[in-house]
Amino acid sequence: MGLLPATATNIISMVGIGPFLTIPVMIAVMNGPHVMYAWVAGAFIALCDGLVYAHLGAALPGSGGPYLYLREAYRPFGLGRLMAFLFIFQTILVAPLSVAGGAVGFADYLGFVWTSMNTWQHHLLAALVCLGMTALLYRDITSIGRLTVVMLVVVFLTVGWVIVAGLFNFSLAQAFDYPPEAFTFDRRLIVAIGAASVLAMYSYGGYNQVCNIGEEIKDPTRTIPRSIVLSILVVAILYMLMTMVITGLIPWQEARESTSVASVFIARTFTDPAQGQVAGIIMTALILFVAAASLFATILGYSRVPFAAARDGDFFPVFAKVHPTKHFPHVSLLLIGAISVPFCFFTLGQLVNWLMQVQILLRFIWQCGAVILLWEFRKDIPQPFKMWLYPVPAIISAALWTYLFFTGPLEGIVFSVLFFAAGVVAYFVFVRSHPARVVDR
């Protein structure tokens, strides 16, 4: 993949069903239309964290992404194998949750047109979406690169329609009719921004997908950093514009209750209710395509992680196999797709609730440290891209991730700590059953 398909992979992974479902929830959390605070805060976190990925991805452009970064950065301290194992351990949970969350969101949004859908139909539809996207990925990376560009065009068409239609119909005064408390930066507002920023980061998530397929990127030392920064900037602008026009047409008190806010929004841009209903259905179809495209990119990235670990001897050897003619990790791909199916029988809230906190504790914070450790202690590894203002973005990113972790639900904090402990126990069980792999390489 070159720069365009690599950036497309990031963007279609970022702009899935997330923003269309989280905008109303973010409005509810902020208790007003001033969700722009959360989008800006989220973009700042994403950019700082994106520079972490850019630095690491350019230095270690291999399949598996963070698995390689953590293993090599912590290796001089004897912790490389442990950190790599913990990443793989959390991926076994995070990957199916992420994929199933997108599929469940797909089924949720279809409720705009399929109003009679029952619970079992909803669950089965979500499962079929997971299987369908897995089937589409059962091919070589060159054809996947072309397909991501096509998907990117549809993503821009969908979001662009919302933005352009809104610019001709929205009220700027209504969009920025912030309540008085929005200008009082007290503890309550700061906590609200933190909680809404977690939702924003769920929608921004995916700017690092290119890192998981670094081995399949052309000129990765230049392409990976550029694709990460470009995708964050483009998506941040799109999200802010989309939120502005939606809150400028639909009163925030009503928008926060909607489960299909973009479709309702498009319908209201038409004076004829019949035409508006048709437009809303078309918008729903486009959003569903965008959601499916996001799942496509997400499964693609995650499928390379068990493959890379198995190939390096840190996971079960069967996952190191590649397709005999199409040369892609088919066993790993099928694993991610299959495990996602059972999770489709849970609600989106159940799937997303602790997803961010688990990743923060088991991965995000450690990666921020990995940049500094790699630069200071791994002079044997060429690092062609040094993060801008090193090491400030890594320090800021670690601090903000920590803040988001502790402002999240207490249940999520407890669950994440327990899951971390379970990962450490699982590692020592693995070490005892594979004594030849105890020495950190």
Secondary structure, DSSP 4 states (H G I P E B T S, - for coil): --HHHHHHHHHHHHSSSHHHHHHHHHHHHHTSSTTHHHHHHHHHHHHHHHHHHHHHHHHS--BTTHHHHHHHHSGGGT-HHHHHHHHHHHHHHHHHHHHHHHHHHHHHHHTTT-TT--HHHHHHHHHHHHHHHHHHTSS-HHHHHHHHHHHHHHHHHHHHHHHHHHHTT--HHHHT---GGGG---HHHHHHHHHHHHHHHHHHTTTTHHHHBGGGSSSHHHHHHHHHHHHHHHHHHHHHHHHHHHHTTS-HHHHTT-SSHHHHHHHHT-SSHHHHHHHHHHHHHHHHHHHHHHHHHHHHHHHHHHHHHHHTTSS-GGGG---TTT-S-HHHHHHHHHHHHHHTTS-HHHHHTTHHHHHIIIIIHHHHHHHHHHHHH-TTS----PPTTTTHHHHHHHHHHHHHHHHS-HHHHHHHHHHHHHHHHHHHHHHHH-GGG-S--
